[in-house]
Amino acid sequence: MPMAEFMKFVKCENEGVFDIKRMYSTEQAFKKMQNFRNLHFAYMGMRVNVAGMWGTIVGNWKTNLFVLFDGEIEKHNCHPYWEIAYYDDEGNVVRNYQKGEYAV
């Protein structure tokens, strides 16, 4: 189907302002993951670099991290020790688990 034909069936509506809190996990679930993985330094909102891609921790899925990469709209499931570096608010490395070509 040509795009011009497809557009006849598309209707866009603004449903309101997106609530950023919907991207984040619950604090209690995140703390449980922190204890299990010994990641007491990590927090939701912390900047990370995973395999060369910059993002922000927005929560967890079971014992892994949910990271929202810069420029993306979907969060991604990331292992907390695979090719990841954690940064504080000043941009200093807190922990670095990168071993490959992305190592800091």
MOPAC internal coordinates of N, CA, C and O (Angstrom, degrees):
PM7 1SCF
backbone

  N    0.0000 0     0.00 0     0.00 0    0    0    0
  C    1.4575 1     0.00 0     0.00 0    1    0    0
  C    1.5289 1   107.83 1     0.00 0    2    1    0
  O    1.2310 1   119.77 1   -51.66 1    3    2    1
  N    1.3133 1   118.05 1   128.34 1    3    2    1
  C    1.4672 1   120.80 1   177.04 1    5    3    2
  C    1.5252 1   111.18 1   -64.69 1    6    5    3
  O    1.2310 1   120.63 1   -29.00 1    7    6    5
  N    1.3395 1   116.39 1   151.00 1    7    6    5
  C    1.4621 1   121.57 1  -178.10 1    9    7    6
  C    1.5234 1   111.79 1   -57.73 1   10    9    7
  O    1.2310 1   119.70 1   139.57 1   11   10    9
  N    1.3117 1   118.17 1   -40.43 1   11   10    9
  C    1.4691 1   121.09 1  -179.96 1   13   11   10
  C    1.5260 1   110.69 1   -59.91 1   14   13   11
  O    1.2310 1   120.41 1   140.98 1   15   14   13
  N    1.3021 1   116.83 1   -39.02 1   15   14   13
  C    1.4747 1   121.03 1   178.43 1   17   15   14
  C    1.5346 1   110.46 1   -70.07 1   18   17   15
  O    1.2310 1   120.92 1   136.97 1   19   18   17
  N    1.3389 1   115.85 1   -43.03 1   19   18   17
  C    1.4602 1   120.72 1   179.37 1   21   19   18
  C    1.5253 1   111.65 1   -59.87 1   22   21   19
  O    1.2310 1   120.39 1   139.06 1   23   22   21
  N    1.3244 1   116.86 1   -40.94 1   23   22   21
  C    1.4662 1   121.48 1  -177.04 1   25   23   22
  C    1.5237 1   112.89 1   -62.63 1   26   25   23
  O    1.2310 1   119.73 1   159.33 1   27   26   25
  N    1.3052 1   118.11 1   -20.67 1   27   26   25
  C    1.4680 1   121.01 1   176.84 1   29   27   26
  C    1.5295 1   111.11 1   -64.67 1   30   29   27
  O    1.2310 1   120.51 1   154.91 1   31   30   29
  N    1.3246 1   116.63 1   -25.09 1   31   30   29
  C    1.4629 1   121.50 1  -176.31 1   33   31   30
  C    1.5309 1   113.35 1   -99.50 1   34   33   31
  O    1.2310 1   120.10 1   177.73 1   35   34   33
  N    1.3219 1   117.41 1    -2.27 1   35   34   33
  C    1.4609 1   122.00 1  -176.31 1   37   35   34
  C    1.5216 1   110.37 1   -98.32 1   38   37   35
  O    1.2310 1   121.41 1   -46.08 1   39   38   37
  N    1.3295 1   114.91 1   133.92 1   39   38   37
  C    1.4583 1   120.41 1   176.13 1   41   39   38
  C    1.5267 1   107.46 1  -130.69 1   42   41   39
  O    1.2310 1   119.95 1   -53.51 1   43   42   41
  N    1.3201 1   117.70 1   126.49 1   43   42   41
  C    1.4580 1   122.19 1   179.55 1   45   43   42
  C    1.5173 1   109.84 1  -106.42 1   46   45   43
  O    1.2310 1   121.04 1   -43.50 1   47   46   45
  N    1.3222 1   115.61 1   136.50 1   47   46   45
  C    1.4541 1   121.33 1   176.94 1   49   47   46
  C    1.5133 1   109.15 1  -134.40 1   50   49   47
  O    1.2310 1   120.54 1   -34.07 1   51   50   49
  N    1.3199 1   116.58 1   145.93 1   51   50   49
  C    1.4517 1   122.18 1   174.48 1   53   51   50
  C    1.5230 1   107.21 1   -90.39 1   54   53   51
  O    1.2310 1   120.67 1   -66.13 1   55   54   53
  N    1.3136 1   116.32 1   113.87 1   55   54   53
  C    1.4634 1   121.89 1  -177.40 1   57   55   54
  C    1.5188 1   112.53 1   -89.83 1   58   57   55
  O    1.2310 1   119.82 1  -174.43 1   59   58   57
  N    1.3050 1   117.94 1     5.57 1   59   58   57
  C    1.4558 1   120.43 1   179.59 1   61   59   58
  C    1.5093 1   111.50 1   114.81 1   62   61   59
  O    1.2310 1   120.91 1     5.36 1   63   62   61
  N    1.3110 1   115.86 1  -174.64 1   63   62   61
  C    1.4548 1   122.35 1  -177.61 1   65   63   62
  C    1.5227 1   109.56 1   -78.38 1   66   65   63
  O    1.2310 1   120.95 1   -43.69 1   67   66   65
  N    1.3135 1   115.78 1   136.31 1   67   66   65
  C    1.4562 1   121.11 1   177.58 1   69   67   66
  C    1.5207 1   109.79 1   -71.03 1   70   69   67
  O    1.2310 1   120.38 1   -46.17 1   71   70   69
  N    1.3112 1   116.88 1   133.83 1   71   70   69
  C    1.4611 1   122.06 1   179.01 1   73   71   70
  C    1.5303 1   108.59 1   -90.77 1   74   73   71
  O    1.2310 1   120.35 1   -72.18 1   75   74   73
  N    1.3265 1   116.94 1   107.82 1   75   74   73
  C    1.4642 1   121.77 1  -176.71 1   77   75   74
  C    1.5241 1   111.75 1   -59.89 1   78   77   75
  O    1.2310 1   119.64 1   154.25 1   79   78   77
  N    1.3280 1   118.30 1   -25.75 1   79   78   77
  C    1.4684 1   121.06 1  -179.32 1   81   79   78
  C    1.5266 1   111.72 1   -62.96 1   82   81   79
  O    1.2310 1   120.03 1   158.42 1   83   82   81
  N    1.3300 1   117.54 1   -21.58 1   83   82   81
  C    1.4607 1   120.22 1   179.08 1   85   83   82
  C    1.5181 1   111.91 1   -68.81 1   86   85   83
  O    1.2310 1   120.04 1   160.96 1   87   86   85
  N    1.3298 1   117.54 1   -19.04 1   87   86   85
  C    1.4612 1   121.38 1   179.11 1   89   87   86
  C    1.5302 1   111.64 1   -79.77 1   90   89   87
  O    1.2310 1   120.05 1   158.58 1   91   90   89
  N    1.3154 1   117.52 1   -21.42 1   91   90   89
  C    1.4593 1   121.72 1  -173.54 1   93   91   90
  C    1.5247 1   112.25 1   -93.55 1   94   93   91
  O    1.2310 1   120.67 1   -32.57 1   95   94   93
  N    1.3262 1   116.32 1   147.43 1   95   94   93
  C    1.4618 1   122.47 1   174.31 1   97   95   94
  C    1.5204 1   109.43 1   -78.70 1   98   97   95
  O    1.2310 1   121.15 1    -6.59 1   99   98   97
  N    1.3325 1   115.40 1   173.41 1   99   98   97
  C    1.4602 1   119.00 1   176.45 1  101   99   98
  C    1.5241 1   109.45 1   -75.22 1  102  101   99
  O    1.2310 1   121.14 1   -31.59 1  103  102  101
  N    1.3065 1   115.42 1   148.41 1  103  102  101
  C    1.4684 1   121.32 1  -178.81 1  105  103  102
  C    1.5282 1   111.11 1   -61.75 1  106  105  103
  O    1.2310 1   120.28 1   141.07 1  107  106  105
  N    1.3298 1   117.07 1   -38.93 1  107  106  105
  C    1.4605 1   121.30 1  -177.83 1  109  107  106
  C    1.5353 1   111.08 1   -64.00 1  110  109  107
  O    1.2310 1   120.23 1   135.77 1  111  110  109
  N    1.3240 1   117.16 1   -44.23 1  111  110  109
  C    1.4669 1   120.76 1   179.09 1  113  111  110
  C    1.5276 1   110.69 1   -64.93 1  114  113  111
  O    1.2310 1   120.65 1   142.47 1  115  114  113
  N    1.3248 1   116.37 1   -37.53 1  115  114  113
  C    1.4645 1   120.22 1   179.75 1  117  115  114
  C    1.5255 1   110.58 1   -66.72 1  118  117  115
  O    1.2310 1   120.02 1   138.06 1  119  118  117
  N    1.3164 1   117.57 1   -41.94 1  119  118  117
  C    1.4732 1   121.23 1   179.16 1  121  119  118
  C    1.5278 1   111.13 1   -63.11 1  122  121  119
  O    1.2310 1   120.34 1   142.54 1  123  122  121
  N    1.3178 1   116.96 1   -37.46 1  123  122  121
  C    1.4632 1   121.13 1   178.30 1  125  123  122
  C    1.5353 1   109.96 1   -63.04 1  126  125  123
  O    1.2310 1   120.50 1   137.10 1  127  126  125
  N    1.3344 1   116.64 1   -42.90 1  127  126  125
  C    1.4555 1   121.12 1   177.67 1  129  127  126
  C    1.5301 1   110.42 1   -65.62 1  130  129  127
  O    1.2310 1   120.00 1   139.63 1  131  130  129
  N    1.3533 1   117.60 1   -40.37 1  131  130  129
  C    1.4651 1   121.17 1   178.05 1  133  131  130
  C    1.5231 1   110.62 1   -57.08 1  134  133  131
  O    1.2310 1   120.45 1   134.32 1  135  134  133
  N    1.3102 1   116.75 1   -45.68 1  135  134  133
  C    1.4632 1   120.83 1  -179.55 1  137  135  134
  C    1.5193 1   111.54 1   -65.28 1  138  137  135
  O    1.2310 1   120.22 1   136.67 1  139  138  137
  N    1.3301 1   117.19 1   -43.33 1  139  138  137
  C    1.4597 1   121.18 1  -177.96 1  141  139  138
  C    1.5260 1   111.32 1   -64.98 1  142  141  139
  O    1.2310 1   120.09 1   137.89 1  143  142  141
  N    1.3269 1   117.44 1   -42.11 1  143  142  141
  C    1.4646 1   122.38 1  -176.10 1  145  143  142
  C    1.5277 1   113.63 1   -94.43 1  146  145  143
  O    1.2310 1   120.13 1   179.92 1  147  146  145
  N    1.3258 1   117.35 1    -0.08 1  147  146  145
  C    1.4662 1   122.37 1  -177.81 1  149  147  146
  C    1.5345 1   110.78 1    57.45 1  150  149  147
  O    1.2310 1   121.14 1  -129.53 1  151  150  149
  N    1.3226 1   115.42 1    50.47 1  151  150  149
  C    1.4689 1   122.72 1   179.98 1  153  151  150
  C    1.5201 1   109.86 1  -114.91 1  154  153  151
  O    1.2310 1   120.07 1  -130.36 1  155  154  153
  N    1.3122 1   117.47 1    49.64 1  155  154  153
  C    1.4656 1   121.44 1  -174.90 1  157  155  154
  C    1.5308 1   112.63 1   -65.46 1  158  157  155
  O    1.2310 1   119.96 1   161.74 1  159  158  157
  N    1.3191 1   117.68 1   -18.26 1  159  158  157
  C    1.4663 1   121.76 1   178.87 1  161  159  158
  C    1.5296 1   112.25 1   -81.36 1  162  161  159
  O    1.2310 1   120.11 1   159.38 1  163  162  161
  N    1.3291 1   117.40 1   -20.62 1  163  162  161
  C    1.4693 1   121.13 1  -175.36 1  165  163  162
  C    1.5269 1   111.01 1   -81.96 1  166  165  163
  O    1.2310 1   121.16 1   -28.35 1  167  166  165
  N    1.3234 1   115.38 1   151.65 1  167  166  165
  C    1.4697 1   120.43 1   177.29 1  169  167  166
  C    1.5302 1   109.39 1  -151.28 1  170  169  167
  O    1.2310 1   120.81 1   -22.42 1  171  170  169
  N    1.3117 1   116.05 1   157.58 1  171  170  169
  C    1.4535 1   120.47 1   176.91 1  173  171  170
  C    1.5224 1   108.59 1   -68.08 1  174  173  171
  O    1.2310 1   121.00 1   -49.67 1  175  174  173
  N    1.3007 1   115.69 1   130.33 1  175  174  173
  C    1.4565 1   121.85 1  -174.72 1  177  175  174
  C    1.5211 1   112.27 1   102.71 1  178  177  175
  O    1.2310 1   120.18 1   172.24 1  179  178  177
  N    1.3287 1   117.26 1    -7.76 1  179  178  177
  C    1.4649 1   121.81 1  -179.60 1  181  179  178
  C    1.5283 1   109.99 1   -73.76 1  182  181  179
  O    1.2310 1   120.99 1   -40.45 1  183  182  181
  N    1.3275 1   115.72 1   139.55 1  183  182  181
  C    1.4622 1   121.35 1   177.85 1  185  183  182
  C    1.5250 1   109.82 1   -81.58 1  186  185  183
  O    1.2310 1   121.18 1   -40.03 1  187  186  185
  N    1.3368 1   115.34 1   139.97 1  187  186  185
  C    1.4575 1   122.00 1   179.07 1  189  187  186
  C    1.5285 1   109.29 1  -138.18 1  190  189  187
  O    1.2310 1   121.75 1   -19.48 1  191  190  189
  N    1.3166 1   114.26 1   160.52 1  191  190  189
  C    1.4549 1   121.11 1   172.32 1  193  191  190
  C    1.5181 1   105.94 1  -124.72 1  194  193  191
  O    1.2310 1   120.42 1   -63.98 1  195  194  193
  N    1.3260 1   116.80 1   116.02 1  195  194  193
  C    1.4575 1   122.29 1  -178.42 1  197  195  194
  C    1.5253 1   108.07 1  -113.51 1  198  197  195
  O    1.2310 1   120.76 1   -67.05 1  199  198  197
  N    1.3160 1   116.15 1   112.95 1  199  198  197
  C    1.4662 1   121.94 1   178.57 1  201  199  198
  C    1.5244 1   111.72 1    50.13 1  202  201  199
  O    1.2310 1   120.68 1  -138.50 1  203  202  201
  N    1.3265 1   116.30 1    41.50 1  203  202  201
  C    1.4549 1   121.18 1   176.85 1  205  203  202
  C    1.5155 1   115.64 1    88.11 1  206  205  203
  O    1.2310 1   120.04 1   177.28 1  207  206  205
  N    1.3263 1   117.53 1    -2.72 1  207  206  205
  C    1.4684 1   120.83 1  -179.87 1  209  207  206
  C    1.5250 1   109.62 1  -107.87 1  210  209  207
  O    1.2310 1   120.73 1   -49.76 1  211  210  209
  N    1.3387 1   116.20 1   130.24 1  211  210  209
  C    1.4604 1   121.73 1  -179.69 1  213  211  210
  C    1.5165 1   110.70 1   -84.33 1  214  213  211
  O    1.2310 1   121.37 1   -38.05 1  215  214  213
  N    1.3404 1   114.99 1   141.95 1  215  214  213
  C    1.4500 1   119.79 1   178.12 1  217  215  214
  C    1.5153 1   111.74 1  -160.93 1  218  217  215
  O    1.2310 1   121.59 1     4.73 1  219  218  217
  N    1.3228 1   114.56 1  -175.27 1  219  218  217
  C    1.4594 1   122.93 1  -178.46 1  221  219  218
  C    1.5179 1   108.61 1  -129.33 1  222  221  219
  O    1.2310 1   120.52 1   -45.61 1  223  222  221
  N    1.3313 1   116.62 1   134.39 1  223  222  221
  C    1.4626 1   120.62 1   176.01 1  225  223  222
  C    1.5262 1   108.13 1   -69.59 1  226  225  223
  O    1.2310 1   120.80 1   -55.39 1  227  226  225
  N    1.3345 1   116.08 1   124.61 1  227  226  225
  C    1.4633 1   119.98 1   179.34 1  229  227  226
  C    1.5268 1   112.08 1  -117.46 1  230  229  227
  O    1.2310 1   120.40 1  -177.90 1  231  230  229
  N    1.3253 1   116.84 1     2.10 1  231  230  229
  C    1.4572 1   118.84 1   178.11 1  233  231  230
  C    1.5119 1   111.39 1   154.96 1  234  233  231
  O    1.2310 1   121.50 1    26.41 1  235  234  233
  N    1.3141 1   114.74 1  -153.59 1  235  234  233
  C    1.4559 1   119.90 1  -177.93 1  237  235  234
  C    1.5203 1   110.85 1  -147.07 1  238  237  235
  O    1.2310 1   122.02 1   -23.10 1  239  238  237
  N    1.3260 1   113.73 1   156.90 1  239  238  237
  C    1.4568 1   121.94 1   169.63 1  241  239  238
  C    1.5106 1   105.04 1  -124.17 1  242  241  239
  O    1.2310 1   121.28 1   -70.72 1  243  242  241
  N    1.3317 1   115.15 1   109.28 1  243  242  241
  C    1.4546 1   122.18 1  -174.09 1  245  243  242
  C    1.5281 1   108.90 1    54.94 1  246  245  243
  O    1.2310 1   119.29 1    67.08 1  247  246  245
  N    1.3445 1   118.97 1  -112.92 1  247  246  245
  C    1.4663 1   119.48 1  -178.08 1  249  247  246
  C    1.5274 1   112.75 1  -106.98 1  250  249  247
  O    1.2310 1   120.13 1  -166.42 1  251  250  249
  N    1.3127 1   117.36 1    13.58 1  251  250  249
  C    1.4655 1   121.97 1   175.48 1  253  251  250
  C    1.5189 1   110.29 1  -107.95 1  254  253  251
  O    1.2310 1   120.86 1   -11.41 1  255  254  253
  N    1.3190 1   115.96 1   168.59 1  255  254  253
  C    1.4623 1   121.73 1  -179.92 1  257  255  254
  C    1.5208 1   110.81 1   -94.91 1  258  257  255
  O    1.2310 1   120.88 1   -33.46 1  259  258  257
  N    1.3170 1   115.92 1   146.54 1  259  258  257
  C    1.4561 1   121.49 1   165.19 1  261  259  258
  C    1.5182 1   106.26 1   -97.51 1  262  261  259
  O    1.2310 1   120.43 1   -56.22 1  263  262  261
  N    1.3164 1   116.79 1   123.78 1  263  262  261
  C    1.4636 1   122.45 1   179.63 1  265  263  262
  C    1.5217 1   108.63 1  -120.78 1  266  265  263
  O    1.2310 1   121.23 1   -49.04 1  267  266  265
  N    1.3200 1   115.25 1   130.96 1  267  266  265
  C    1.4619 1   121.57 1   173.78 1  269  267  266
  C    1.5233 1   106.63 1   -98.83 1  270  269  267
  O    1.2310 1   120.93 1   -71.96 1  271  270  269
  N    1.3354 1   115.83 1   108.04 1  271  270  269
  C    1.4589 1   120.32 1  -178.22 1  273  271  270
  C    1.5226 1   110.56 1   -75.89 1  274  273  271
  O    1.2310 1   120.99 1   -32.57 1  275  274  273
  N    1.3192 1   115.72 1   147.43 1  275  274  273
  C    1.4642 1   121.91 1  -179.33 1  277  275  274
  C    1.5276 1   110.01 1   -55.50 1  278  277  275
  O    1.2310 1   120.82 1   -48.22 1  279  278  277
  N    1.3251 1   116.03 1   131.78 1  279  278  277
  C    1.4538 1   121.57 1   178.51 1  281  279  278
  C    1.5132 1   114.71 1    83.26 1  282  281  279
  O    1.2310 1   119.94 1   178.18 1  283  282  281
  N    1.3285 1   117.73 1    -1.82 1  283  282  281
  C    1.4633 1   121.71 1  -179.65 1  285  283  282
  C    1.5227 1   109.65 1  -102.87 1  286  285  283
  O    1.2310 1   120.70 1   -17.21 1  287  286  285
  N    1.3229 1   116.27 1   162.79 1  287  286  285
  C    1.4646 1   120.17 1   176.67 1  289  287  286
  C    1.5238 1   111.81 1  -116.69 1  290  289  287
  O    1.2310 1   120.25 1   174.61 1  291  290  289
  N    1.3297 1   117.14 1    -5.39 1  291  290  289
  C    1.4606 1   121.80 1   177.99 1  293  291  290
  C    1.5221 1   109.17 1  -113.51 1  294  293  291
  O    1.2310 1   120.64 1   -40.63 1  295  294  293
  N    1.3160 1   116.38 1   139.37 1  295  294  293
  C    1.4666 1   120.30 1   175.94 1  297  295  294
  C    1.5225 1   108.89 1   -81.85 1  298  297  295
  O    1.2310 1   120.84 1   -26.18 1  299  298  297
  N    1.3401 1   116.00 1   153.82 1  299  298  297
  C    1.4588 1   122.15 1  -176.45 1  301  299  298
  C    1.5244 1   110.55 1  -122.90 1  302  301  299
  O    1.2310 1   120.98 1   -35.52 1  303  302  301
  N    1.3214 1   115.72 1   144.48 1  303  302  301
  C    1.4526 1   123.80 1   179.22 1  305  303  302
  C    1.5285 1   108.24 1   -81.74 1  306  305  303
  O    1.2310 1   120.14 1   -61.93 1  307  306  305
  N    1.3322 1   117.33 1   118.07 1  307  306  305
  C    1.4684 1   121.97 1  -176.87 1  309  307  306
  C    1.5298 1   110.66 1  -127.52 1  310  309  307
  O    1.2310 1   121.10 1   -43.00 1  311  310  309
  N    1.3270 1   115.50 1   137.00 1  311  310  309
  C    1.4609 1   120.23 1   174.97 1  313  311  310
  C    1.5342 1   108.21 1   -70.85 1  314  313  311
  O    1.2310 1   119.80 1   -45.79 1  315  314  313
  N    1.3288 1   117.99 1   134.21 1  315  314  313
  C    1.4698 1   120.26 1  -174.08 1  317  315  314
  C    1.5299 1   115.76 1   -71.28 1  318  317  315
  O    1.2310 1   119.68 1   174.77 1  319  318  317
  N    1.3401 1   118.22 1    -5.23 1  319  318  317
  C    1.4608 1   120.16 1   179.18 1  321  319  318
  C    1.5273 1   113.12 1  -123.01 1  322  321  319
  O    1.2310 1   119.52 1  -178.30 1  323  322  321
  N    1.3415 1   118.52 1     1.70 1  323  322  321
  C    1.4596 1   120.74 1  -177.18 1  325  323  322
  C    1.5219 1   111.14 1   -94.90 1  326  325  323
  O    1.2310 1   120.55 1   -68.85 1  327  326  325
  N    1.3354 1   116.55 1   111.15 1  327  326  325
  C    1.4669 1   122.96 1   173.86 1  329  327  326
  C    1.5278 1   112.83 1    46.69 1  330  329  327
  O    1.2310 1   120.61 1  -133.11 1  331  330  329
  N    1.3369 1   116.44 1    46.89 1  331  330  329
  C    1.4623 1   120.84 1  -176.63 1  333  331  330
  C    1.5255 1   110.57 1  -127.54 1  334  333  331
  O    1.2310 1   121.16 1   -37.22 1  335  334  333
  N    1.3168 1   115.39 1   142.78 1  335  334  333
  C    1.4647 1   122.17 1   173.59 1  337  335  334
  C    1.5189 1   107.49 1  -125.85 1  338  337  335
  O    1.2310 1   120.80 1   -44.57 1  339  338  337
  N    1.3300 1   116.08 1   135.43 1  339  338  337
  C    1.4638 1   122.90 1  -178.89 1  341  339  338
  C    1.5251 1   109.16 1  -103.66 1  342  341  339
  O    1.2310 1   120.52 1   -42.57 1  343  342  341
  N    1.3403 1   116.62 1   137.43 1  343  342  341
  C    1.4672 1   122.01 1  -176.68 1  345  343  342
  C    1.5228 1   110.93 1  -123.58 1  346  345  343
  O    1.2310 1   120.83 1   -36.59 1  347  346  345
  N    1.3368 1   116.03 1   143.41 1  347  346  345
  C    1.4673 1   120.03 1   175.52 1  349  347  346
  C    1.5290 1   109.54 1   -83.00 1  350  349  347
  O    1.2310 1   120.68 1     3.19 1  351  350  349
  N    1.3239 1   116.31 1  -176.81 1  351  350  349
  C    1.4665 1   121.50 1  -176.26 1  353  351  350
  C    1.5262 1   113.44 1   -64.67 1  354  353  351
  O    1.2310 1   120.10 1   156.81 1  355  354  353
  N    1.3385 1   117.41 1   -23.19 1  355  354  353
  C    1.4660 1   121.25 1   179.52 1  357  355  354
  C    1.5291 1   112.18 1   -90.44 1  358  357  355
  O    1.2310 1   120.06 1   178.00 1  359  358  357
  N    1.3220 1   117.50 1    -2.00 1  359  358  357
  C    1.4577 1   121.14 1   179.79 1  361  359  358
  C    1.5132 1   114.53 1    89.96 1  362  361  359
  O    1.2310 1   120.27 1  -169.20 1  363  362  361
  N    1.3379 1   117.09 1    10.80 1  363  362  361
  C    1.4649 1   121.39 1   177.81 1  365  363  362
  C    1.5248 1   109.92 1   -85.63 1  366  365  363
  O    1.2310 1   121.04 1   -35.37 1  367  366  365
  N    1.3287 1   115.62 1   144.63 1  367  366  365
  C    1.4615 1   120.44 1   178.82 1  369  367  366
  C    1.5208 1   109.42 1   -70.77 1  370  369  367
  O    1.2310 1   120.68 1   -53.74 1  371  370  369
  N    1.3304 1   116.31 1   126.26 1  371  370  369
  C    1.4623 1   122.25 1   176.79 1  373  371  370
  C    1.5246 1   109.19 1   -92.66 1  374  373  371
  O    1.2310 1   120.29 1   131.21 1  375  374  373
  N    1.3311 1   117.05 1   -48.79 1  375  374  373
  C    1.4679 1   123.64 1   175.57 1  377  375  374
  C    1.5227 1   107.09 1  -142.64 1  378  377  375
  O    1.2310 1   121.25 1   -34.28 1  379  378  377
  N    1.3145 1   115.22 1   145.72 1  379  378  377
  C    1.4569 1   119.57 1  -179.91 1  381  379  378
  C    1.5229 1   109.19 1  -133.60 1  382  381  379
  O    1.2310 1   120.51 1   -63.33 1  383  382  381
  N    1.3183 1   116.63 1   116.67 1  383  382  381
  C    1.4583 1   122.37 1   177.75 1  385  383  382
  C    1.5271 1   110.86 1  -114.06 1  386  385  383
  O    1.2310 1   120.23 1  -160.74 1  387  386  385
  N    1.3226 1   117.17 1    19.26 1  387  386  385
  C    1.4581 1   120.56 1   179.57 1  389  387  386
  C    1.5208 1   109.35 1   -85.30 1  390  389  387
  O    1.2310 1   120.88 1   -50.58 1  391  390  389
  N    1.3377 1   115.92 1   129.42 1  391  390  389
  C    1.4611 1   120.69 1  -179.11 1  393  391  390
  C    1.5206 1   111.80 1  -118.93 1  394  393  391
  O    1.2310 1   120.31 1   156.45 1  395  394  393
  N    1.3195 1   117.02 1   -23.55 1  395  394  393
  C    1.4625 1   121.09 1  -175.23 1  397  395  394
  C    1.5131 1   113.11 1   -83.80 1  398  397  395
  O    1.2310 1   121.28 1    28.35 1  399  398  397
  N    1.3145 1   115.16 1  -151.65 1  399  398  397
  C    1.4661 1   121.51 1  -176.80 1  401  399  398
  C    1.5155 1   112.87 1   -66.72 1  402  401  399
  O    1.2310 1   119.93 1   166.67 1  403  402  401
  N    1.3319 1   117.74 1   -13.33 1  403  402  401
  C    1.4621 1   121.50 1  -178.38 1  405  403  402
  C    1.5210 1   112.84 1   -91.40 1  406  405  403
  O    1.2310 1   119.91 1   178.84 1  407  406  405
  N    1.3183 1   117.78 1    -1.16 1  407  406  405
  C    1.4642 1   121.43 1  -175.52 1  409  407  406
  C    1.5214 1   111.21 1   -55.56 1  410  409  407
  O    1.2310 1   121.46 1   -41.01 1  411  410  409
  N    1.3344 1   114.80 1   138.99 1  411  410  409
  C    1.4662 1   121.61 1  -177.92 1  413  411  410
  C    1.5138 1   110.22 1   -75.56 1  414  413  411
  O    1.2310 1   120.10 1   180.00 1  415  414  413

